[in-house]
Amino acid sequence: MENIYLYMIIALAFLAIADLVVGISNDAVNFLNSAIGSKAISFRTIMIVASVGVAVGAIFSSGMMEVARKGIFNPGEFMFNEIMIIFMAVMITDILLLDFLIL
């Protein structure tokens, strides 16, 4: 039974990486659509601004993570197996909604 938690952690790691790739790509594309469509500045400048914006957003998003960590539920109230099930459910739902509905 102990191996199931190892498999869950490995699955969570792969789901988190996939979610980050799609999420960051989605943010960049949302910015690029309007900027490229309006032809306000050159494509190179748009790519530089988008790259810097996505990097800054990823680096300084700790405030949002703090809300997710402390504001949604108190992990101290749950047992380990319940926490693992909650995390798996959240990640699977996130992947289904973000990755499959956007694409």
Secondary structure, 3 states (H helix, E strand, C coil): CHHHHHHHHHHHHHHHHHHHHHHHHHHHHHHHHHHHHHCCCCHHHHHHHHHHHHHHHHHCCHHHHHHHHHHCCCHHHCCHHHHHHHHHHHHHHHHHHHHHHHC
